[in-house]
Amino acid sequence: MEKRSDVSRDGGTGLKKPDKLDDKKQEIENIIVSEEYKELKILAVSGFAKRVWVRNMYPAKVGVVGPSGEKYIFAGRGSEVKVRRTDVETLLAKRRGGCCGTAPGRMFVLV
């Protein structure tokens, strides 16, 4: 039986017994390092769309320049334009209105 004084700093005892958890951990590490996993990871990352659809909710023609420098023109309420992923956050943060105690409304929403 192990004694309390046998416990090392890292929480283990001086006696190391083979453990099923260690075997499972090694098996998982082998899978992660395998070439198949690397190929799957590359496919998953490259699957993201570079542009997304954004809809104008403001009842007028709107022209906006995103942080990337690209200009987007929305024809009116309900019009949709494909926008770069880098510019989406900026467009979704835009608000309009808020007069006389009302909350400002969103100008754009994701489709």
C-alpha positions in Angstrom: 0.0 0.0 0.0 1.3 3.5 -0.9 2.0 5.9 1.9 1.1 9.5 2.0 4.8 10.4 2.1 5.3 8.6 -1.3 3.2 11.3 -3.1 5.4 13.4 -5.3 5.0 17.0 -6.2 3.1 16.4 -9.4 0.4 14.5 -7.5 1.6 11.0 -8.5 3.2 8.3 -6.3 6.7 7.0 -6.7 5.2 3.7 -8.0 4.1 4.0 -11.6 1.5 1.4 -12.7 0.5 0.9 -16.3 -2.8 2.6 -16.8 -5.5 2.2 -19.5 -5.7 6.0 -19.6 -2.1 6.3 -20.6 -2.7 3.9 -23.5 -5.8 5.8 -24.6 -3.9 9.1 -24.4 -1.1 7.7 -26.6 -3.6 6.3 -29.1 -5.3 9.7 -29.4 -2.0 11.5 -29.9 -1.1 9.0 -32.7 -4.4 9.8 -34.4 -3.9 13.6 -34.1 -0.4 13.3 -35.6 -1.4 11.1 -38.5 -1.5 12.4 -42.0 -5.2 11.7 -42.4 -6.0 14.2 -39.7 -3.8 16.8 -41.2 -5.6 16.4 -44.6 -9.0 16.7 -42.9 -7.9 19.8 -41.0 -6.8 21.5 -44.3 -10.1 20.7 -46.0 -12.1 22.1 -43.1 -10.2 25.4 -43.0 -10.4 26.0 -46.7 -14.1 25.4 -46.7 -15.0 28.8 -45.3 -16.7 31.3 -47.7 -14.8 34.4 -48.4 -18.0 36.5 -48.8 -21.4 36.4 -47.1 -24.8 37.9 -47.9 -25.8 41.0 -46.0 -29.3 42.6 -46.3 -30.0 46.3 -46.0 -32.8 47.2 -43.5 -32.7 50.9 -44.0 -35.4 52.3 -46.4 -33.0 54.2 -48.7 -30.1 53.6 -51.1 -27.0 53.2 -48.9 -23.3 53.3 -49.9 -20.8 52.0 -47.3 -17.0 51.5 -47.4 -15.7 48.6 -45.3 -12.4 48.4 -43.4 -10.9 46.6 -46.4 -11.5 49.6 -48.6 -14.2 48.0 -50.7 -17.3 50.0 -51.4 -20.7 48.3 -51.1 -23.9 49.9 -52.6 -27.3 48.7 -51.4 -30.2 49.7 -53.6 -32.8 50.0 -50.8 -34.6 48.2 -48.1 -34.3 44.4 -48.6 -31.5 44.6 -51.1 -28.7 42.0 -50.6 -25.0 42.3 -51.4 -22.1 39.8 -51.0 -19.7 41.3 -48.5 -16.2 40.3 -47.5 -15.9 38.5 -44.2 -13.5 41.1 -42.9 -16.1 43.9 -43.5 -19.2 42.0 -42.0 -18.6 43.0 -38.4 -18.4 46.7 -39.2 -21.6 46.6 -41.3 -23.5 44.7 -38.7 -22.5 47.3 -36.0 -24.0 50.2 -37.9 -27.2 51.7 -36.4 -29.5 54.4 -37.6 -32.3 56.4 -36.0 -32.9 56.6 -32.3 -34.7 59.9 -32.3 -37.1 61.0 -29.4 -36.3 58.2 -27.0 -36.5 55.2 -29.4 -33.7 52.8 -29.7 -31.5 53.0 -32.9 -32.4 50.3 -35.4 -30.0 48.0 -37.3 -29.0 49.0 -40.8 -27.8 45.6 -41.9 -28.5 41.9 -41.0 -26.9 38.6 -42.1 -28.9 36.6 -44.6 
